[in-house]
Amino acid sequence: MSCTTLQEQIDDKALTLAQGKLLKSRLAYRSRCMSLPSVLKLRREVEELVPNVTDPMYWLYPDQYGSSQHLKNSLLKEALQDVELGGWALSADSINYLADFIRKDRPCNIIEFGSGASTLVLLLLSAGCSVRIVSVEQDAKFAKKTFDLLKKFNLDSYAEIIVSPLREQMRHGKQILQHDFDDIAPQLVDFKADLVLIDGPCAPPGSRVHVMEELLERNLVADKARFLMDDALRDGELWAACCWHSLPEVAVNGIRWVGKGFLDGTVALPAS
């Protein structure tokens, strides 16, 4: 549903009030974390103003800093000038935050779900460092597109892309389309991620819930690993965040109001 269609269906005053609430939160928090309970409370307040709208926080206040012209890193700005950002890909706002995060935390083992512009960003930001970057992609054609993009920058030899089609499985009482980790795990021998970037799979709402659960079940994440999930203002991602919040090994730090919303969390494994 487009924003234009929404405006035709929603009372103008209610729409203005809802958008005002979202703008106020974005300006107040920006790259700081807004706690998950506070985000859910805001979600309920917005729903009261604009009922029966799916993903109201996502649609009513779209990312305004999506294109490459908003990138702060000159290397990334030049490399991504012809690459479409926002939409299905990370927005420039999210990439700016990711660049700062990698510069400060220096993760050594990165796994991302959903390849594309983000794969190029991770490789460019990690150039010259001893970093293993694994990208899990659901679509073989899109994986080839990512590989071709990396080839333009002579980074294709550093690409480690696992193609993993989605399969329907039961999780949390729902039929969920998810990656088959029985195929993925054998390709991650001696790998423990200290950064998990989740921008996929591209599937019905809630499909990303399996990612952190499978990584934890299969011992593929390190203690104190960080995870970032894009599109965190959508209802499906909020549901996944609530599921992860209940896991003893996960601390959901909250949502950062950059791009389309970045869920920020930390893994805390029990002492062995």
Disulfide bonds with the S-S distance in Angstrom:
none
